[in-house]
Amino acid sequence: MIGSANGRPISITGLGCYVPERILTNDELAEMVDTSDEWIVERTGIRERRIAAPEQAMSDLALPACKQALEQAGLDGADLDLIIMATVTPDMAFPATAAILGDQLGAVDAACYDLSAGCTGFMYALAQAYGMLAGGLAERALVVGGDVLSKILDWTDRSTMVLFGDGAGAVVLQNVEAGGFLGFELGAEGAGGIHLWLPGSGSRVFDDPEKYVKMNGREVFKFATRVLVSSAEKVLKECGKSVEDVDVYVPHQANVRIIDHAARKLGIPEERIVVNVDRYGNTSSGSIPLALADAEADGRLQKGSLVLMTGMGAGLTWGSSLIEWTNGGMIAA
Ligand SMILES: CC(C)(COP(=O)(O)OP(=O)(O)OC[C@H]1O[C@@H](n2cnc3c(N)ncnc32)[C@H](O)[C@@H]1OP(=O)(O)O)[C@@H](O)C(=O)NCCC(=O)NCCS
């Protein structure tokens, strides 16, 4: 799916994020399995990650991020007409975590649902919310991305447990005077689904139901390096922009080698790339909004900045979006 914005300007008007307090270092992991800080840093760029407390579920991580995003946008929960929560680790299969958040935020007029597209979930959710606003179905949407992958990892499997962390981010989407989203490109290759999956998590019955994440790292690596480049190129072309126009590049934070590979192929200079995988690991749907929050904190998101975001993950899925940052700029209600 590909398309460029041709209707009203819609942008991100509020941004928030949250990570749990507990920091888990590579050295601690090396006490649990046969790995080392050196191996993890060299192969992934990850130095530490945040891990949720046993009692913390998805909505507990998402709520502070949502509140921060709403505050920045100057809105209350009651102003929202849409909440989409992108996650593969909801509090439970149902009710939707978005509905739990809607209740906690007092969003009495909002449609609330969860969306499952692996680590690409936040990009899919952004595109959906954009479409709802562009079509006039909604005016103020909260898009939340996050995961608590620590709850579904096999802590004896060194090939997956070193990669992931917990965290959440949220953005508010509203109609703005000018600027905002320029276009989206989303896709999926279901045939590759078995390379990153949670087999025993649904209605398919297996002889030996596996309740932890299983991954073929090499296949996912090949897929990731390919689609990060192709999706970015497609969305830029669709929007009539080139790599030189990109001020801030926010790729999915899975592995610094994947990010470096994509940036090199695309020709994006290092100073324009946002990287936080060293501190958070791969937080799945939380990755891009957390990286956006980092870019905002270090002053890189200026009014008029062209921001390219690309996610990829389970599905296998990918998604890109191009946005001209507006620093608020919402149309007064
Ligand atoms: C998982 C990943 C880091 C492995 O790195 P790699 O350089 O491809 O390493 P390989 O898979 O070739 O494995 C090399 C060796 O390291 C071993 N190894 C795997 N994990 C290890 C760990 N944590 N510590 C030490 N050794 C490890 C492997 O068992 C393998 O040993 P072998 O050669 O004896 O079989 C890499 O493939 C990757 O990042 N893939 C993408 C994963 C991803 O991003 N998933 C989420 C997408 S949203």
The ligand as a Gaussian input file, in Angstrom:
#p B3LYP/6-31G(d) Opt

LIG

0 1
 C       20.290000     -12.205000      15.900000
 C       21.517000     -11.545000      15.302000
 C       22.011000     -10.426000      16.182000
 C       22.613000     -12.592000      15.203000
 O       23.780000     -11.997000      14.693000
 P       24.589000     -12.704000      13.540000
 O       25.822000     -11.917000      13.308000
 O       23.645000     -12.891000      12.381000
 O       24.958000     -14.037000      14.201000
 P       24.609000     -15.494000      13.648000
 O       23.139000     -15.707000      13.602000
 O       25.399000     -15.649000      12.388000
 O       25.218000     -16.363000      14.791000
 C       26.602000     -16.433000      14.996000
 C       26.856000     -17.332000      16.183000
 O       26.569000     -16.579000      17.366000
 C       25.797000     -17.375000      18.241000
 N       24.967000     -16.505000      19.060000
 C       23.681000     -16.156000      18.889000
 N       23.286000     -15.363000      19.884000
 C       24.348000     -15.193000      20.689000
 C       24.556000     -14.485000      21.868000
 N       23.597000     -13.740000      22.450000
 N       25.783000     -14.515000      22.426000
 C       26.770000     -15.244000      21.901000
 N       26.619000     -15.951000      20.781000
 C       25.424000     -15.919000      20.172000
 C       25.013000     -18.264000      17.342000
 O       24.599000     -19.408000      18.049000
 C       25.996000     -18.567000      16.253000
 O       26.809000     -19.609000      16.685000
 P       27.159000     -20.816000      15.675000
 O       27.871000     -20.148000      14.525000
 O       28.005000     -21.673000      16.517000
 O       25.842000     -21.390000      15.294000
 C       21.206000     -10.985000      13.885000
 O       20.974000     -12.061000      13.009000
 C       20.038000     -10.084000      13.866000
 O       20.087000      -8.985000      14.410000
 N       18.949000     -10.471000      13.173000
 C       17.753000      -9.652000      13.123000
 C       16.939000      -9.841000      14.363000
 C       15.907000      -8.780000      14.555000
 O       16.172000      -7.624000      14.359000
 N       14.713000      -9.188000      14.968000
 C       13.649000      -8.320000      15.266000
 C       13.102000      -7.691000      14.052000
 S       11.828000      -6.556000      14.435000

